Amino acid sequence: MGSLRKGLGRTRQSFFGRIAQAFGSTEITEETWDDVEALLIQADVGVPTTLKIIDNMKSRVRREGITRQPQLIEALKDELRGLLKEPTPLNLSGRKLSVMLIAGVNGSGKTTSIGKIAYRMRLNNRKVLVAAGDTFRAAAIEQLQMWGERAQVPVIAGRPNSDPAAVVYDAVNAATARGVEVLIVDTAGRLHSNTNLMSELIKVRDVLRRVVPDAPHEALLVLDGTTGQNALTQAKKFQEAIDITGVVVTKLDSSAKGGMLFAIQQELGLPIHYIGIGEAMHDLVFFNPAAFVDSLFENGDEE
């Protein structure tokens, strides 16, 4: 877990590591709780979730007579772990062809995440195909093809500005003909506030539903970990449009605001399946709540 600890270094140093200092005084006062509250909010845990944590911590301290810093930190880690759920296994087995739809705004790390997910699946002996459904930017198609080569996974693409739904339809036919187990469908990076592009995303989803029973079997939203609370607004709009089933959080190694994962689960109720903690191919990892919480604190996740 050393890579996870390293990847979360900015969040730990900026906020969660300083919580130990706030708890370091000989007496816990209202000022202590105010300091911890401020640090949690600055880490993008979110105001409602932060207030819930502080209330629970105060009750526990009174109930258990906790006074020592190590006990306080362990109690806080327990509270944080309780906010995160173990993600259920991805629904990508038990049928001839399973489809994963990937959505997100421009710059979220969506294309990179697709390449890394495809790579993980290939290493697990799954036969994978990627559909380049982002046809609005030639660079997006080229980038996805590059990641396909790196992951050694084939990519079905059309011409720039061609109909994304037609590309997806062709990809389904190709996947069926080749005996592919998992089809990963890229979609155009779009602002959640762009009505036309959101309608295009719904159209792609509807095409999948017509040609593959119950597809998409997973609809994952890629969120940029550096965007903080704005990611919640994005997620709510995408969830309304295409029934998002889970989340991928990228760029946590570039952010001091890893607390947003707690807000995502508390306010959206969506499972977090993968987190990005670096640029290398293996730096998109399955989300492990306990390991994540441990890595936010100075004494966590030591090798």
C-alpha positions in Angstrom: 0.0 0.0 0.0 3.0 2.3 -0.2 1.9 3.6 -3.5 -1.5 4.6 -2.1 0.2 6.4 0.8 2.5 8.2 -1.6 -0.4 9.1 -3.9 -2.3 10.7 -1.0 0.6 12.6 0.3 -0.7 16.1 -0.5 -4.0 15.5 1.3 -2.3 14.0 4.3 0.2 16.8 4.6 -2.2 19.6 4.0 -5.1 18.6 6.1 -5.4 15.2 7.7 -1.9 15.3 9.1 -2.6 18.6 10.8 -5.6 17.1 12.6 -3.2 15.3 14.9 -1.7 18.7 15.8 -5.2 20.0 16.6 -5.8 17.1 18.9 -2.4 17.5 20.5 -3.3 19.9 23.2 -3.8 18.7 26.8 -7.5 19.6 26.8 -10.1 19.2 24.1 -12.0 22.5 23.9 -14.6 24.0 21.6 -11.7 25.7 19.8 -10.2 22.2 19.2 -13.4 21.0 17.5 -13.6 24.3 15.5 -10.1 23.7 14.2 -10.8 20.0 13.2 -14.1 21.1 11.6 -12.2 23.7 9.5 -9.6 21.2 8.4 -12.2 18.7 7.3 -14.1 21.3 5.3 -10.9 22.5 3.7 -10.2 19.0 2.7 -13.5 18.9 0.8 -15.2 16.5 3.1 -18.3 18.7 2.7 -20.2 20.7 5.3 -23.0 18.2 6.0 -20.6 15.3 6.3 -18.2 17.3 8.4 -20.9 18.3 10.9 -22.0 14.7 11.2 -18.4 13.6 11.9 -17.9 16.3 14.6 -21.2 15.5 16.3 -20.4 11.8 16.4 -16.8 12.5 17.7 -18.1 14.7 20.5 -20.5 12.1 21.6 -17.9 9.3 21.5 -15.4 11.4 23.5 -17.9 12.1 26.2 -19.2 8.5 26.2 -15.7 6.8 26.3 -13.8 9.5 28.2 -11.2 9.8 25.5 -8.5 12.3 26.2 -5.3 11.0 24.6 -4.3 12.0 21.1 -3.7 8.5 19.7 -7.2 7.5 20.9 -8.7 10.6 19.3 -7.1 9.8 16.0 -8.2 6.2 16.1 -11.8 7.3 16.9 -11.7 9.8 14.0 -10.4 7.1 11.7 -13.3 4.8 12.8 -15.8 7.6 12.0 -14.3 8.1 8.6 -14.2 4.4 7.8 -17.9 4.3 8.7 -18.7 6.8 6.0 -17.2 4.7 3.2 -18.7 1.5 1.8 -16.8 -1.3 0.2 -17.7 -1.1 -3.5 -19.7 -4.1 -4.8 -18.0 -6.1 -7.6 -18.6 -4.6 -11.0 -21.5 -6.1 -12.8 -19.5 -7.3 -15.8 -19.8 -11.1 -15.7 -22.5 -13.8 -16.2 -23.4 -12.9 -19.8 -21.8 -13.1 -23.3 -21.1 -9.4 -23.6 -21.0 -6.9 -20.8 -21.0 -3.1 -21.5 -19.3 -0.4 -19.4 -20.3 3.2 -20.3 -17.8 5.9 -19.2 -18.9 9.5 -18.8 -17.3 12.7 -17.5 -16.4 16.3 -18.2 -13.5 17.4 -20.3 -10.2 17.1 -18.5 -11.4 14.7 -15.9 -9.0 11.9 -16.9 -11.7 9.9 -18.6 -9.7 8.6 -21.6 -6.7 7.8 -19.4 -9.0 5.9 -17.0 -10.5 3.9 -19.8 -7.0 2.8 -20.9 -6.0 1.8 -17.4 -9.3 -0.1 -16.7 -8.9 -2.0 -20.0 -5.3 -2.8 -19.1 -6.4 -4.2 -15.7 -9.1 -6.3 -17.3 -6.7 -7.7 -19.9 -4.2 -8.7 -17.2 -7.1 -10.5 -15.6 -7.6 -12.5 -18.8 -10.8 -10.7 -19.8 -11.2 -10.1 -23.6 -11.9 -6.4 -23.9 -12.8 -4.0 -26.7 -13.0 -0.2 -26.5 -15.4 2.0 -28.5 -14.2 5.6 -29.2 -17.5 7.3 -28.7 -16.0 10.7 -28.3 -16.1 11.7 -32.0 -16.3 15.5 -31.5 -12.5 15.8 -31.1 -10.0 14.1 -33.4 -7.4 14.4 -30.6 -9.7 12.3 -28.3 -9.9 9.5 -30.8 -6.1 9.5 -31.2 -5.5 9.6 -27.5 -7.8 6.7 -26.9 -6.1 4.7 -29.7 -2.8 5.5 -28.1 -4.0 4.1 -24.7 -5.4 1.1 -26.5 -2.0 0.3 -27.9 -0.4 0.7 -24.5 -3.0 -1.6 -22.9 -2.9 -4.0 -25.9 -6.6 -3.7 -26.3 -8.3 -3.0 -29.7 -10.2 0.3 -30.2 -13.2 0.7 -32.6 -13.3 4.3 -33.9 -15.1 6.3 -36.6 -14.3 9.5 -38.3 -14.1 12.8 -36.4 -17.6 14.4 -36.0 -19.3 11.1 -37.0 -22.4 10.0 -35.1 -21.3 8.6 -31.7 -24.3 6.3 -31.5 -23.3 4.8 -34.9 -19.7 4.1 -33.7 -21.1 2.4 -30.6 -23.5 0.3 -32.7 -20.5 -0.8 -34.8 -18.5 -1.6 -31.7 -21.2 -3.8 -30.3 -21.3 -5.7 -33.6 -17.5 -6.0 -33.6 -17.5 -7.2 -30.0 -20.1 -9.8 -30.7 -18.3 -11.1 -33.8 -14.9 -11.3 -31.9 -16.3 -13.0 -28.8 -15.4 -10.0 -26.6 -16.4 -10.2 -22.9 -16.4 -6.5 -22.0 -17.0 -3.5 -24.2 -15.9 -0.2 -22.7 -17.6 2.8 -24.3 -16.0 6.2 -24.2 -18.3 9.3 -24.6 -17.6 12.9 -25.4 -16.3 14.9 -22.5 -19.0 17.3 -21.7 -20.0 19.9 -19.2 -22.9 18.7 -17.1 -24.7 22.0 -18.0 -24.5 21.5 -21.7 -28.0 20.3 -22.6 -27.2 19.2 -26.2 -24.2 17.1 -25.2 -26.1 15.5 -22.3 -28.9 14.6 -24.8 -26.2 13.0 -27.0 -25.0 10.9 -24.0 -28.6 9.7 -23.4 -28.8 8.8 -27.1 -25.7 6.6 -26.8 -27.1 4.9 -23.7 -30.4 4.3 -25.5 -28.6 2.6 -28.5 -26.8 0.3 -26.1 -30.1 -0.6 -24.5 -31.6 -1.6 -27.8 -28.7 -3.8 -29.0 -27.5 -5.4 -25.8 -29.9 -6.7 -23.1 -29.9 -4.5 -20.0 -26.9 -2.4 -21.2 -25.0 -0.5 -20.0 -24.4 -2.9 -17.2 -22.1 -0.3 -15.5 -22.2 3.4 -16.1 -19.2 5.0 -14.4 -18.6 8.7 -14.0 -15.0 9.9 -13.9 -14.5 12.8 -11.5 -11.4 14.9 -11.3 -10.2 14.8 -7.7 -8.8 18.3 -7.9 -12.3 19.8 -8.5 -13.5 19.3 -4.9 -17.1 20.0 -4.1 -17.9 21.0 -7.7 -17.6 17.3 -8.6 -20.8 16.7 -6.6 -22.8 19.1 -8.8 -21.4 17.3 -11.9 -22.3 13.9 -10.5 -25.9 14.8 -9.7 -26.5 16.0 -13.3 -25.0 12.9 -14.8 -26.9 10.7 -12.4 -30.1 12.3 -13.5 -29.3 11.8 -17.2 -28.0 8.2 -17.4 -28.4 6.4 -14.0 -24.7 6.4 -13.0 -23.8 3.2 -11.2 -20.4 4.2 -9.8 -17.6 6.6 -9.7 -13.9 6.8 -10.7 -12.0 9.5 -8.9 -8.8 10.6 -10.7 -5.7 12.8 -9.9 -5.8 12.3 -6.1 -2.0 12.5 -6.2 -2.3 16.1 -7.6 -4.9 17.2 -5.0 -4.9 18.2 -1.4 -8.7 17.6 -1.3 -9.1 13.8 -1.0 -11.9 14.4 1.4 -14.3 14.7 -1.5 -14.6 10.9 -1.5 -16.5 11.0 1.8 -18.9 13.6 0.4 -19.5 11.5 -2.8 -20.6 8.5 -0.8 -22.6 10.4 1.8 -24.4 12.8 -0.5 -24.7 10.7 -3.6 -24.7 7.2 -2.3 -22.6 6.0 -5.3 -19.9 3.4 -4.9 -16.4 4.4 -5.7 -14.8 1.7 -7.8 -11.4 3.1 -8.8 -9.1 5.9 -7.7 -6.2 7.4 -9.6 -3.0 8.0 -7.6 -0.5 8.6 -10.4 0.2 8.7 -14.1 1.6 5.1 -14.6 -0.6 2.4 -16.1 -0.9 0.6 -12.7 -1.8 3.8 -10.8 -5.5 3.4 -11.2 -6.4 1.1 -8.2 -9.4 -0.5 -6.8 -10.9 1.6 -4.0 -10.2 0.1 -0.6 -11.9 2.3 2.1 -9.9 1.1 5.1 -6.6 1.5 3.3 -7.7 4.9 2.0 -8.5 6.2 5.5 -5.2 4.8 6.9 -3.2 6.5 4.2 -4.7 9.9 5.1 -2.9 9.9 8.5 0.8 10.1 9.4 1.0 6.7 11.0 -1.1 4.9 8.4 -0.1 2.5 5.7 3.6 2.1 6.6 5.6 -0.5 4.7 
